[in-house]
Amino acid sequence: MQDIAVIGAGITGVTTAYSLLERGYRVTVYDRDRYAAMQTSFANGGQLSASNAEVWTQLSTILKGLKWMFRRDAPLLVSPRPDWHKLSWMAEFVANIPHYEANTVKTVRLALAAREHLHAWAERESIEFDHETRGIMHVCTDRKGFEHAKKVSLLLAKGGLEREELSPERMREIEPALAGEFVGGFLTPSDSTGDIHKYTRGLADACVRRGASFRYDTDVLSLAHEGENARDGGFGVRVRHRRGGKGVLSIATAGETAGLDVEETRHDAVVVCAGMHSRRFAAMLGDRVNVYPVKGYSITVPLADTTSREAAPWMSLLDDGAKIVTSRLGEGRLRLAGTAEFSGPNRDIRSDRVEPLIAWCRRHFPAIDTEHVVPWAGLRPMMPDMLPRVGAGSRPGVFYNTGHGHLGWTLAAATAELVGDCVRGALPSVGATAVPRTPAAQPARE
């Protein structure tokens, strides 16, 4: 049985592991945290939103970034601090503006394919993740945004997704708790919401039941391609790692990143699903994967009293102007998330970035108690063309499933199936489990 290493235990790594197990591979997942889904897959906006598939590669995005550069509470904030990685990424972003429509359609198709797998896996493995199937309603507060959203609806339809245009009156019928003035909105009944952390942890448990090994608290120090694998005369990948992640004491010696607890393991292939770290690992394997960490924030509002629970929306919302989304996570929690911050690889939680989320909640749902909100920040791994990097690397036995940006959960199941098929094409396996799979979309890229 072929042995595959998966680097990263976020939503893309865990879905990749599950797809590989279905195809009969032995799988080892490496992650530096103590549990699965502790970084960007911990507390995102909670939306499974094919309706949010519009890519950001537009001139308007550039203009907004420049306009808001010195406004600390801006929905899109670009740090003026010089950074070669950021500048090179933005140059590629600008170069992809002509592909805005085509890439939006590709993203919609991936999102629709992902739905089928994600829902089927949750049912098969009995994963409870506060799933709500009421749809997602986009809300528009100004005429310009509303007219742009109409054009986006036409693009989404090209990819196979229909959404309904709404009047302000119809919006309030759908979500009576919503306060404020709106020009109109759009409803996508087929979208849904849930808790990404619960889903990922549940699927990781299912992977363990199916025979996967998870190496938590393990820092992957290096990946090295081996042209000759001593076991079978083929290729392989060497993983050098250190036991001792966050909160685990390890001993360092001169000239070594970690002391006696450094190990090397060999695998027939590797799939890099390491979020913002994918760029570094790709370089070790001879590839360029230009992922940039785009910070997003969320708050989780505990609905501890009857008044708050009754005042909180059940319908998931997306405010196109403010770039804020909401998801109801069961009776007792409301999640709000949004903003995009280009400030490098830091997870600092800034109060001036959290406050707009709280203010938006108070403005549109004034009866909710926001005294005990829980803030969080995560780093979305984003490619300059806004499409995930899925498929084979330049060397045999090297594969990628990374760079999903703001749609990691929405796309992960489809890209996991795509990379699983790619691995199977390169490394035929025996002993695949007889588990039905729905057809996947065509790769966004390879």
Backbone torsions as a table, in degrees:
resi	resn	phi	psi	omega
1	MET	NA	129.4	179.8
2	GLN	-67.6	144.4	-174.9
3	ASP	-112.5	121.7	-175.4
4	ILE	-116.9	133.1	172.6
5	ALA	-96.1	134.7	173.9
6	VAL	-115.1	124.8	-178.9
7	ILE	-98.2	108.7	179.6
8	GLY	114.2	130.9	-179.2
9	ALA	-116.9	35.4	168.3
10	GLY	-84.2	-165.2	-175.5
11	ILE	-62.0	-38.2	-179.4
12	THR	-72.7	-38.2	178.8
13	GLY	-66.7	-41.6	-177.5
14	VAL	-71.8	-41.5	176.5
15	THR	-65.3	-35.6	176.2
16	THR	-63.5	-45.0	178.0
17	ALA	-58.0	-43.5	-179.2
18	TYR	-62.7	-44.2	179.7
19	SER	-64.5	-38.3	178.6
20	LEU	-68.1	-39.1	176.6
21	LEU	-61.4	-40.2	177.4
22	GLU	-60.7	-28.7	-177.7
23	ARG	-92.1	6.7	171.7
24	GLY	91.5	16.4	179.7
25	TYR	-92.9	154.4	167.8
26	ARG	-85.8	132.8	-170.5
27	VAL	-127.5	133.2	170.9
28	THR	-122.0	125.1	-179.4
29	VAL	-107.4	129.9	179.4
30	TYR	-109.0	135.6	175.6
31	ASP	-151.8	144.3	-176.4
32	ARG	-80.0	-14.9	179.5
33	ASP	-90.6	171.9	-175.8
34	ARG	-79.2	-22.6	-177.7
35	TYR	-137.8	167.6	173.4
36	ALA	-71.2	154.5	171.1
37	ALA	59.9	46.2	-179.3
38	MET	-103.9	-1.8	179.2
39	GLN	-111.7	-115.6	-175.2
40	THR	-66.1	-20.2	178.2
41	SER	-90.4	16.5	-175.7
42	PHE	-88.0	-47.4	-172.2
43	ALA	-149.4	55.4	179.4
44	ASN	-77.7	-169.7	-176.1
45	GLY	-68.1	-15.4	174.3
46	GLY	85.1	4.0	-176.7
47	GLN	-92.2	138.0	167.9
48	LEU	-104.2	87.4	-158.3
49	SER	-122.2	86.0	170.2
50	ALA	-60.0	-27.3	179.9
51	SER	-70.8	-9.6	178.1
52	ASN	-105.6	27.7	-174.2
53	ALA	-82.6	-5.0	178.5
54	GLU	-59.0	125.0	179.6
55	VAL	-77.0	161.9	-173.8
56	TRP	-90.7	-2.2	-172.4
57	THR	-75.9	75.6	178.7
58	GLN	-133.8	153.8	177.0
59	LEU	-60.6	-34.9	-179.5
60	SER	-61.0	-32.9	177.5
61	THR	-64.2	-43.2	178.7
62	ILE	-62.2	-45.9	-177.9
63	LEU	-63.8	-40.1	177.7
64	LYS	-64.8	-41.5	178.8
65	GLY	-59.3	-41.7	178.5
66	LEU	-68.8	-42.5	-178.6
67	LYS	-62.9	-38.3	-172.8
68	TRP	-97.8	8.3	-170.7
69	MET	-56.5	-33.9	-176.8
70	PHE	-109.5	15.4	175.7
71	ARG	-102.3	106.3	-168.0
72	ARG	-66.3	-22.2	-179.8
73	ASP	-101.8	16.8	-175.8
74	ALA	-66.9	146.3	175.9
75	PRO	-58.5	-34.2	175.9
76	LEU	-122.7	117.1	-176.7
77	LEU	-123.3	123.2	178.0
78	VAL	-112.2	118.5	178.6
79	SER	-66.2	132.0	179.0
80	PRO	-75.1	-6.7	-178.8
81	ARG	-62.1	128.7	-177.8
82	PRO	-65.4	138.6	-176.6
83	ASP	-156.9	116.2	-175.2
84	TRP	-61.0	-41.4	179.8
85	HIS	-60.1	-46.8	-179.3
86	LYS	-62.4	-43.8	-178.5
87	LEU	-65.1	-41.7	179.7
88	SER	-67.9	-37.7	178.0
89	TRP	-63.3	-44.7	-178.0
90	MET	-67.3	-32.6	175.9
91	ALA	-63.0	-42.2	177.1
92	GLU	-68.4	-35.4	177.0
93	PHE	-58.7	-48.1	179.3
94	VAL	-61.5	-40.2	-179.2
95	ALA	-64.1	-20.5	-178.9
96	ASN	-93.8	1.8	178.4
97	ILE	-56.9	-39.7	178.4
98	PRO	-62.2	-17.4	-177.7
99	HIS	-98.9	13.2	-176.4
100	TYR	-53.7	-50.4	-175.9
101	GLU	-68.0	-47.4	-178.3
102	ALA	-62.2	-41.4	-178.5
103	ASN	-72.0	-31.2	174.5
104	THR	-64.1	-44.4	179.7
105	VAL	-63.5	-42.5	177.1
106	LYS	-59.1	-41.7	-178.0
107	THR	-66.2	-40.9	177.1
108	VAL	-58.4	-46.0	-177.3
109	ARG	-63.9	-39.8	175.8
110	LEU	-62.8	-43.0	-178.0
111	ALA	-62.6	-40.1	180.0
112	LEU	-67.9	-38.4	177.4
113	ALA	-66.3	-38.2	-177.8
114	ALA	-63.4	-37.0	-179.3
115	ARG	-51.2	-48.1	-174.4
116	GLU	-60.7	-44.2	-179.9
117	HIS	-67.7	-47.9	-175.1
118	LEU	-60.0	-46.1	-179.9
119	HIS	-66.5	-41.5	-179.1
120	ALA	-64.6	-40.8	-179.9
121	TRP	-65.6	-41.4	179.6
122	ALA	-61.4	-41.7	179.5
123	GLU	-68.1	-43.6	-177.9
124	ARG	-63.0	-38.6	-175.1
125	GLU	-100.3	6.3	177.9
126	SER	54.8	51.1	-179.7
127	ILE	-91.2	122.3	177.5
128	GLU	-99.0	120.6	-175.6
129	PHE	-141.9	33.8	178.3
130	ASP	56.2	43.5	-175.3
131	HIS	-74.6	127.0	176.3
132	GLU	-120.4	126.9	-175.1
133	THR	-111.1	40.8	-178.6
134	ARG	-89.1	-6.5	-176.8
135	GLY	95.6	-179.4	177.5
136	ILE	-129.5	133.0	179.2
137	MET	-111.1	119.5	172.6
138	HIS	-83.5	135.1	-179.0
139	VAL	-119.3	140.5	-177.2
140	CYS	-123.4	128.2	-176.7
141	THR	-99.0	-6.3	179.7
142	ASP	-143.0	157.7	-175.0
143	ARG	-64.4	-40.2	-179.3
144	LYS	-61.1	-45.1	178.2
145	GLY	-63.8	-37.4	-179.7
146	PHE	-65.9	-42.7	179.4
147	GLU	-66.2	-38.4	176.3
148	HIS	-63.9	-40.7	-179.9
149	ALA	-62.4	-32.7	175.5
150	LYS	-60.9	-42.9	178.5
151	LYS	-65.1	-38.0	177.8
152	VAL	-63.0	-38.0	179.0
153	SER	-58.8	-37.4	177.4
154	LEU	-65.2	-39.4	177.0
155	LEU	-65.6	-43.7	179.2
156	LEU	-60.3	-38.8	179.5
157	ALA	-63.2	-34.6	176.5
158	LYS	-61.9	-31.5	178.7
159	GLY	-85.8	-3.9	176.8
160	GLY	104.9	10.4	-177.6
161	LEU	-113.9	126.3	176.8
162	GLU	-105.7	140.6	171.9
163	ARG	-136.8	152.8	-172.2
164	GLU	-96.8	131.8	175.2
165	GLU	-77.1	138.8	-174.4
166	LEU	-123.7	144.4	169.1
167	SER	-84.8	162.5	176.2
168	PRO	-56.8	-35.2	179.2
169	GLU	-66.7	-42.4	178.9
170	ARG	-66.7	-35.2	177.3
171	MET	-59.5	-41.9	-178.3
172	ARG	-74.1	-26.9	173.3
173	GLU	-65.9	-40.4	-178.3
174	ILE	-71.6	-41.2	179.7
175	GLU	-132.7	87.9	-176.9
176	PRO	-62.5	-22.4	-177.4
177	ALA	-75.0	-14.3	-173.4
178	LEU	-74.7	124.3	177.1
179	ALA	-109.0	158.0	178.2
180	GLY	116.6	170.4	-179.4
181	GLU	-101.4	132.0	-178.2
182	PHE	-134.9	148.3	175.6
183	VAL	-79.3	-34.5	-178.6
184	GLY	170.3	-171.1	-178.9
185	GLY	-164.3	-174.7	-178.3
186	PHE	-143.7	135.7	-178.7
187	LEU	-113.0	130.0	173.6
188	THR	-115.2	94.0	-174.7
189	PRO	-63.2	-25.3	-175.0
190	SER	-81.8	-11.2	175.8
191	ASP	-77.2	165.6	-178.1
192	SER	-152.0	179.9	-179.0
193	THR	-140.9	167.2	177.4
194	GLY	176.4	-174.4	-178.4
195	ASP	-98.5	108.4	-176.8
196	ILE	-62.5	-36.5	-178.9
197	HIS	-64.1	-45.6	178.4
198	LYS	-62.6	-41.8	-178.9
199	TYR	-63.2	-47.8	-176.5
200	THR	-65.5	-42.6	177.8
201	ARG	-63.0	-41.1	178.6
202	GLY	-63.5	-40.4	179.4
203	LEU	-72.0	-33.4	175.2
204	ALA	-62.2	-41.8	176.3
205	ASP	-61.2	-39.3	177.9
206	ALA	-64.1	-38.1	177.2
207	CYS	-61.9	-41.3	178.2
208	VAL	-62.6	-42.7	178.2
209	ARG	-61.1	-30.5	-179.8
210	ARG	-87.4	0.6	172.4
211	GLY	111.0	1.9	179.1
212	ALA	-72.1	152.4	174.4
213	SER	-110.1	129.2	177.2
214	PHE	-109.6	121.3	178.1
215	ARG	-101.2	87.4	179.0
216	TYR	-83.0	171.8	-178.3
217	ASP	51.7	37.0	-174.2
218	THR	-129.2	114.9	176.1
219	ASP	-85.8	122.3	173.2
220	VAL	-81.2	114.0	-176.4
221	LEU	-86.0	-35.8	-179.3
222	SER	-159.5	153.7	172.2
223	LEU	-122.1	134.4	-179.0
224	ALA	-135.4	129.3	177.7
225	HIS	-80.5	138.0	178.4
226	GLU	-117.4	119.5	-179.9
227	GLY	-66.0	-29.1	179.1
228	GLU	-125.3	123.5	176.7
229	ASN	-99.9	120.0	-173.8
230	ALA	-60.0	-24.5	-174.6
231	ARG	-72.2	-40.3	-173.5
232	ASP	-137.4	9.5	178.9
233	GLY	76.9	4.3	179.7
234	GLY	-98.9	-159.7	178.3
235	PHE	-90.9	170.1	178.1
236	GLY	-165.7	175.9	179.6
237	VAL	-131.1	132.9	179.8
238	ARG	-101.9	127.7	179.7
239	VAL	-109.1	118.1	175.9
240	ARG	-101.6	122.1	-172.6
241	HIS	-142.0	164.5	-177.2
242	ARG	-126.9	126.2	173.3
243	ARG	-75.0	124.5	-178.9
244	GLY	132.7	71.9	178.4
245	GLY	-85.1	-147.4	-177.8
246	LYS	-62.3	131.3	175.5
247	GLY	80.4	2.7	179.6
248	VAL	-114.6	123.4	-176.5
249	LEU	-72.9	131.7	173.2
250	SER	-133.6	155.9	-174.4
251	ILE	-103.4	124.5	178.3
252	ALA	-98.7	144.6	176.9
253	THR	-121.3	163.8	-178.5
254	ALA	-57.5	130.1	177.2
255	GLY	82.3	-2.6	-179.4
256	GLU	-122.7	140.7	173.9
257	THR	-67.5	-36.3	178.2
258	ALA	-140.3	150.5	-172.6
259	GLY	-77.8	-125.9	-171.8
260	LEU	-70.1	-9.8	-177.6
261	ASP	-90.1	11.8	174.9
262	VAL	-77.0	129.8	179.0
263	GLU	-125.4	163.2	169.4
264	GLU	-128.0	132.1	174.4
265	THR	-125.0	152.8	-178.2
266	ARG	-118.3	139.0	-178.6
267	HIS	-134.0	158.4	179.3
268	ASP	-72.6	-25.0	179.8
269	ALA	-161.2	166.8	178.5
270	VAL	-136.8	141.7	171.3
271	VAL	-117.1	118.6	-178.4
272	VAL	-88.4	115.7	179.4
273	CYS	-130.7	46.7	-164.4
274	ALA	-101.8	25.4	176.8
275	GLY	56.9	-134.8	-176.5
276	MET	-65.3	-20.6	179.3
277	HIS	-78.2	-7.4	-178.6
278	SER	-60.7	-33.2	179.5
279	ARG	-61.0	-44.6	-179.3
280	ARG	-66.7	-43.4	-179.1
281	PHE	-67.8	-37.4	178.9
282	ALA	-61.6	-40.2	178.7
283	ALA	-60.8	-37.1	177.9
284	MET	-63.7	-27.6	-175.8
285	LEU	-101.0	10.0	175.4
286	GLY	85.5	19.2	-178.2
287	ASP	-123.3	160.5	174.3
288	ARG	-114.0	114.4	177.1
289	VAL	-124.9	99.4	-168.0
290	ASN	-84.5	66.8	176.8
291	VAL	-81.3	135.7	173.8
292	TYR	-120.1	139.8	-179.9
293	PRO	-82.6	109.5	179.4
294	VAL	-102.7	112.5	-173.2
295	LYS	-74.1	136.9	172.4
296	GLY	-127.2	155.4	-178.2
297	TYR	-119.2	153.2	170.2
298	SER	-142.7	159.2	167.7
299	ILE	-128.0	141.9	172.8
300	THR	-108.8	121.3	-176.5
301	VAL	-101.5	112.9	176.6
302	PRO	-71.4	128.5	179.5
303	LEU	-96.9	77.3	-167.8
304	ALA	-83.6	-15.5	-177.7
305	ASP	-126.1	163.9	-176.3
306	THR	-60.6	-41.0	-179.4
307	THR	-59.7	-45.7	179.8
308	SER	-64.9	-41.9	-179.4
309	ARG	-63.2	-39.8	-179.7
310	GLU	-74.5	-27.0	-178.2
311	ALA	-85.1	-16.7	-176.3
312	ALA	-82.3	143.8	-178.6
313	PRO	-75.4	146.3	168.9
314	TRP	-94.8	-31.1	175.6
315	MET	-71.7	132.2	176.2
316	SER	-75.5	137.7	-174.7
317	LEU	-121.6	152.1	171.7
318	LEU	-137.5	113.9	176.8
319	ASP	-87.7	106.3	-174.4
320	ASP	-64.0	-33.3	-178.6
321	GLY	-74.4	-46.7	-178.5
322	ALA	-82.4	-13.5	-176.7
323	LYS	58.1	47.3	179.4
324	ILE	-123.5	136.5	177.7
325	VAL	-119.6	156.8	175.3
326	THR	-130.2	149.1	173.6
327	SER	-143.4	133.8	174.8
328	ARG	-88.9	120.9	-178.2
329	LEU	-108.0	82.9	-178.9
330	GLY	73.9	-169.3	-179.1
331	GLU	-66.9	-31.7	-164.2
332	GLY	-107.2	5.2	-178.2
333	ARG	-142.0	144.7	171.2
334	LEU	-125.4	128.1	179.0
335	ARG	-106.7	130.6	171.0
336	LEU	-122.2	137.1	-177.2
337	ALA	-147.2	159.3	176.8
338	GLY	162.2	-164.5	-177.2
339	THR	69.5	156.0	175.3
340	ALA	-136.5	129.6	-175.6
341	GLU	-130.4	120.7	178.2
342	PHE	-98.5	88.7	-177.4
343	SER	-137.7	22.5	176.7
344	GLY	84.7	-170.9	-172.3
345	PRO	-85.1	63.4	174.9
346	ASN	-128.5	146.9	-178.1
347	ARG	-111.1	22.3	179.3
348	ASP	-59.0	135.0	178.3
349	ILE	-95.8	111.2	-176.5
350	ARG	-97.8	132.0	-178.1
351	SER	-63.2	-33.9	-178.5
352	ASP	-73.0	-11.7	174.6
353	ARG	-95.3	-25.9	178.5
354	VAL	-81.4	-35.4	-175.3
355	GLU	-57.0	-38.0	177.3
356	PRO	-61.5	-31.9	177.3
357	LEU	-66.7	-44.2	178.6
358	ILE	-64.8	-42.9	-179.4
359	ALA	-62.7	-40.5	178.3
360	TRP	-62.7	-42.6	177.9
361	CYS	-61.2	-45.4	-178.6
362	ARG	-66.1	-36.0	-177.7
363	ARG	-69.3	-42.0	-174.2
364	HIS	-97.8	-16.9	178.0
365	PHE	-139.5	68.1	-168.9
366	PRO	-63.5	-21.0	-177.3
367	ALA	-84.8	-5.2	179.6
368	ILE	-76.8	134.7	177.0
369	ASP	-78.9	117.3	-178.7
370	THR	-108.8	22.6	-177.0
371	GLU	-66.0	-34.9	-170.7
372	HIS	-117.3	40.4	179.1
373	VAL	-66.0	149.2	179.3
374	VAL	-111.5	110.8	-178.8
375	PRO	-84.0	157.1	180.0
376	TRP	-155.6	152.3	174.7
377	ALA	-137.0	139.8	178.0
378	GLY	-136.9	161.6	-175.4
379	LEU	-110.0	107.5	179.1
380	ARG	-73.8	125.8	177.2
381	PRO	-81.4	112.6	-169.5
382	MET	-123.5	133.4	174.7
383	MET	-90.0	155.2	-175.8
384	PRO	-64.1	-26.7	178.9
385	ASP	-95.2	2.6	176.7
386	MET	69.7	13.8	174.9
387	LEU	-107.9	141.0	178.0
388	PRO	-66.9	151.8	175.9
389	ARG	-90.4	108.7	-174.1
390	VAL	-130.1	125.2	175.1
391	GLY	132.8	-162.1	-173.2
392	ALA	-80.4	150.8	171.8
393	GLY	-87.3	-170.0	-176.5
394	SER	-77.8	-17.2	-178.7
395	ARG	-114.0	148.5	-179.2
396	PRO	-62.6	141.6	178.6
397	GLY	85.3	4.2	-180.0
398	VAL	-114.9	129.2	-177.3
399	PHE	-139.6	158.4	-178.7
400	TYR	-132.7	143.8	169.9
401	ASN	-146.2	86.9	-170.5
402	THR	-158.2	171.1	175.1
403	GLY	80.6	35.3	-175.9
404	HIS	-82.1	-6.8	176.4
405	GLY	60.7	-133.8	-175.9
406	HIS	-81.1	2.5	-177.3
407	LEU	-120.8	34.2	-176.6
408	GLY	-56.6	-51.6	-178.6
409	TRP	-70.5	-38.2	-178.0
410	THR	-61.4	-35.5	-174.5
411	LEU	-101.7	-16.2	-164.2
412	ALA	-58.4	-41.9	-175.5
413	ALA	-66.0	-37.3	179.2
414	ALA	-70.0	-44.4	-179.0
415	THR	-68.9	-29.7	175.1
416	ALA	-63.3	-41.3	177.3
417	GLU	-66.0	-39.0	179.1
418	LEU	-63.9	-45.7	-179.2
419	VAL	-71.1	-31.4	174.7
420	GLY	-61.3	-43.3	177.0
421	ASP	-65.6	-36.0	178.8
422	CYS	-64.6	-43.4	177.5
423	VAL	-63.3	-44.2	-178.9
424	ARG	-62.9	-35.1	178.0
425	GLY	-66.7	-33.3	-178.4
426	ALA	-89.3	-32.2	-177.1
427	LEU	-131.4	80.9	-179.9
428	PRO	-55.5	135.7	-176.9
429	SER	-116.0	158.1	174.3
430	VAL	-114.3	155.1	174.8
431	GLY	84.5	22.9	179.6
432	ALA	-63.5	138.9	179.6
433	THR	-73.1	145.7	-177.8
434	ALA	-84.8	73.0	179.3
435	VAL	-112.0	125.6	-178.6
436	PRO	-64.6	142.8	178.0
437	ARG	-130.8	144.3	175.8
438	THR	-86.4	152.5	-177.8
439	PRO	-62.7	140.9	179.1
440	ALA	-94.3	161.9	174.1
441	ALA	-72.1	167.8	174.3
442	GLN	-69.1	150.3	-178.9
443	PRO	-57.8	142.5	173.1
444	ALA	-67.9	-33.3	177.5
445	ARG	-164.3	161.9	170.4
446	GLU	-141.9	NA	NA
